[in-house]
């Protein structure tokens, strides 16, 4: 998925940059993997009306500052037909060098591509009200909803599911668990060969990981349901765009989030009470309950979500 692991965008992988633009387009718009018959069976057993897995590549981690540069999706229909969608996107901003090493896309590659409005509208039309799936889906969903609000597109009734969350619930206490729950490691765990950080392949991989997790769900016969283990929210549960305006007192986040510069915050309702706690920002995300700072809490060494409306004070270190 994107450039995100379950922790914070730190995959190591072998990826050969494609020099020729036309060759790159062909390679990125065609998936190298597909669904098996038994994977199709299990997916339609739980999603008889179909399911759409998608993946994005972006210029960075924060929907408030960064832009989508690639959209891809694979949709399984009730009649077992598989359809795909793919588009590269001109972000109209400079792509940081440290992200190019992951997805391999440069501003020159995307110079003649459309800006986001048409590709996003085509993608919205592609999935309709079909349930949506992604790996670490909160991040991808935030970018999609940000664009939908920006262009005033209708918001569908699609439910959002997360293949990372699902696999973690089912396999974290397994006798032979994966090393971690990143897309790459889970692909190794399930013997899925794919081109990582090529969005269409990542979407297929997410769908196959989800299918394999459904097999495990049936095997474990848990009391918890599929929704308990993998459901995040409805796409239309996001607040209006005015809810995502960065408060002036927190404007420092514009500078520290893109660089992941360590800061200190006082957070309402935390065990530290009125004490400052050090955090390393990762992303600013619009979620259904408002703007959230996703950051590494230095004290606990865990990634956490901090509601901006609960951050009482912030200072640089």
Secondary structure, 3 states (H helix, E strand, C coil): CCCCCCCCCCCCCCCCCCCCHHHHHHHHHCCCCCCCHHHHHHHHHHCCCCEEEEEEEECCCCCCCCCEEEEEEEEECCCCCEEEEEEECCCCCCCCHHHHHHHCCCHHHHCCCCCHHHHHHHHHHHHCCCEEEECCHHHHHHHHHHHHHHHCCCCCCCEEEEHHHHHHHHHCCCCCCCCCCCHHHHHHHCCCCCCCCCHHHHHHHHHHHHHHHHHHHHHHCCCCCHHHHHEEEEHHHCCCHHHHCCCHHHCCHHHHHHHCCEEEEEECCCCCCCCCEEEEEEEEEEECCEEEEEEEECCCCEEEEEEHHHEEEEEEC
